[in-house]
Amino acid sequence: MTPTEASLLAEALPAPELPGFAAHLRRTGREAYGAAGLPRTDLEEWRFTSLAPLASQVFAPGEPHARVDLSALDRQLGPAAGPRLVFVNGRLRADLSREAALPGGASAGSLARALAERPALVEPHLGRLAKVEGRALAALNAALLADGAFVHLPAGSAVAQPIEIVFVAVAGLEPSASHPRVLVVGGPRSEATVVERYVALGTAPALSNAVTEVRLGEGARLDHYQVQDLPPSAFYFASVAAEQGPGSRFQTHSTALGAAIARSDVQARLAGEEAEARLCGLYMTDGKRLVDNHSLVEHATPRGTSREVFKGILDGESRAVFGGRVRVLEGAMKTDAHQLNSNLLLSRDATVDTMPQLEIYADDVKCGHGGTVGQLDADSLFYLRSRGLPLARARSLLIYAFAREMVDLVRPAALREQVGALVAARLPDGALVREAA
Amino acid sequence: MSPKEPESQPILRVEGLRARIGEREILRGLTLSVNPGEVHAIMGPNGSGKSTFAGVLAGRETAEVTGGSAALDGRDLLAMAPEERANAGLFLGFQYPVEIPGVGNLYFLRAALNAQRKSRGEEELDAVDFLDLAREKMRLVEMDPAFMNRGLNEGFSGGEKKRNEVLQMAVLEPRLAILDEIDSGLDIDALRVVAKGVEALRHPKRSTILVTHYQRLLEHVVPDVVHVMAAGRIVLSGGRELALELEKKGYAWIDEEAKRGAFAEAAQVSP
């Protein structure tokens, strides 16, 4: 193990007392991480994404009791519409959170508490979807399992307000790491919206290595968001693994705005018939930053639908990678799958590697993919300028117009506002551009 | 309305303008003056350089200017960025207006108006005042207000796009409007509306250039001066009757004459 790899295993607090299955998950995670080490570019899935920038750093475990100014945090996040769980370096902080009773017996709270008080609710799901073998980052997260968010939606429960889960990475003076964890169990016909937000405080590089598991029963609906707005020195890893029952609907939507390296792995397995999965992503990069979105949609049963749209805006010498795999297993006939990756390059030095992959083992399916890599349209730019709009604003307008499709896919109105504002804030004359909507 | 006594200088003065697209020279020494209050028509066969001329004046970069000059109110147009030309009072009505989904029509129009007002040191219009103005102009061009909530020209028919160009012109009230084939692809109703918009802009201090292939528009908007363009220059200028003559005789003879070199620089006909 390299010093960097070893440093990531350190823990800020003594290992918690856990039920057997959770302790087992920690052990297998540790073994798998020890065997694999951090991903290297000789792995097919990591071919274009080198973690070399990490290798020169040693990370301290993020301090869960770090001081966080609540009003500053509220300013950064905007007002909470519903329940807001705030985690500092991976652990729930009741002093910063706004917990609320949810209807229909639903609950959203600390995973550590659920493991202590209601382990039977957690055991059938935790670590079952985010496999650790050969997946070093998910393994590392499991190895350090201590807390996280647990969202439990009993059959038929419907939570209208978005459940907001905020992961604050605090890196004071030295680089530090945290390993957020989310488990969402949506019972049959349950409905909810879960929003994960990733922010950082402090001046040193923060590494955030998150794992989210989602299990949806028959007819359940989950709207899931990840909004990552980390500083440009941060490292962001996010694995989302979902398994869907019959007729369930799952939308996961990621907005990746910051971090030196932002890598996201999303997996949706349509295990029950007529399930529907939507994977959406918007990313913006500049400087020498890198954003990598990998996804796997697995159609295991008939008549499933999947839609995947990822859009990226790249400036400077930044890079984007898109690896989208759609796998249609034997017997999953009448599958309808489509995938799209569009990129807008604002600079000659920005690059995109986009790799759609269809693996089809069933007959009678409809699968397609598409992608574009383009620049701002010169005719459109001229049209806007010919009416008096300054060049910088005309550019911003066109960039925002490109991103807007993804912003509009954010269903909760307050979050849509916030995501739109975050995108616009990265553009010259951003405030003016926002009104375009 | 007949042209008023010209002010001391023309609004637009173009002299010996040359421009090329790639290796091909499109404008070959074009000279033209437009006085305040006048409506000019520039006619000519396809490929004579009409649209290139309109684009060059507005700052389109597809053509490269290689010689000559163009001034708006005595200011060097060619040295200005497209937005500066707009702020100076120039408006180009596009032959093919661009569709930009994601940018609202109404938002765009207000942003454009306020950018121009700001550059002139005028107060920007707030949302309420702007809406009043926009509604008034929408009535003028008989535009369904529902269109304004769509993306810029998004899903508009050819005629609706042209109507939107005229709406923009009516709101922006340019000093010089150049309408590039604003009449192409329009049915008679849309043509009437476009003509109404142009007529409404007639003002002793403003001018309009209609670039057109056909005489049809000129039945609705009577020009003060008609120019004929061929091979990158204005080869004939005259009154309204010139348009009628062209309609009768077609453009073939112009092309042939131009090829024979009949229209030498010094021999421009001025009936």
Chai-1 contact restraints between the chains, C-beta under 6 A:
chainA,res_idxA,chainB,res_idxB,connection_type,confidence,min_distance_angstrom,max_distance_angstrom,comment,restraint_id
A,D379,B,V98,contact,1.0,0.0,6.0,A-B,restraint_1
A,S380,B,V98,contact,1.0,0.0,6.0,A-B,restraint_2
A,S380,B,I100,contact,1.0,0.0,6.0,A-B,restraint_3
A,F382,B,R60,contact,1.0,0.0,6.0,A-B,restraint_4
A,Y383,B,V98,contact,1.0,0.0,6.0,A-B,restraint_5
A,R385,B,P82,contact,1.0,0.0,6.0,A-B,restraint_6
A,R385,B,E83,contact,1.0,0.0,6.0,A-B,restraint_7
A,S386,B,A58,contact,1.0,0.0,6.0,A-B,restraint_8
A,S386,B,P82,contact,1.0,0.0,6.0,A-B,restraint_9
A,S386,B,A86,contact,1.0,0.0,6.0,A-B,restraint_10
A,S386,B,L92,contact,1.0,0.0,6.0,A-B,restraint_11
A,R387,B,A86,contact,1.0,0.0,6.0,A-B,restraint_12
A,R387,B,A112,contact,1.0,0.0,6.0,A-B,restraint_13
A,G388,B,E83,contact,1.0,0.0,6.0,A-B,restraint_14
A,G388,B,A86,contact,1.0,0.0,6.0,A-B,restraint_15
A,G388,B,N87,contact,1.0,0.0,6.0,A-B,restraint_16
A,G388,B,A112,contact,1.0,0.0,6.0,A-B,restraint_17
A,G388,B,A115,contact,1.0,0.0,6.0,A-B,restraint_18
A,G388,B,Q116,contact,1.0,0.0,6.0,A-B,restraint_19
A,L389,B,A115,contact,1.0,0.0,6.0,A-B,restraint_20
A,P390,B,E83,contact,1.0,0.0,6.0,A-B,restraint_21
A,L397,B,V103,contact,1.0,0.0,6.0,A-B,restraint_22
A,A401,B,G102,contact,1.0,0.0,6.0,A-B,restraint_23
A,A401,B,V103,contact,1.0,0.0,6.0,A-B,restraint_24
A,R404,B,G102,contact,1.0,0.0,6.0,A-B,restraint_25
A,E435,B,Y107,contact,1.0,0.0,6.0,A-B,restraint_26
A,A436,B,V103,contact,1.0,0.0,6.0,A-B,restraint_27
A,A436,B,G104,contact,1.0,0.0,6.0,A-B,restraint_28
A,A436,B,Y107,contact,1.0,0.0,6.0,A-B,restraint_29
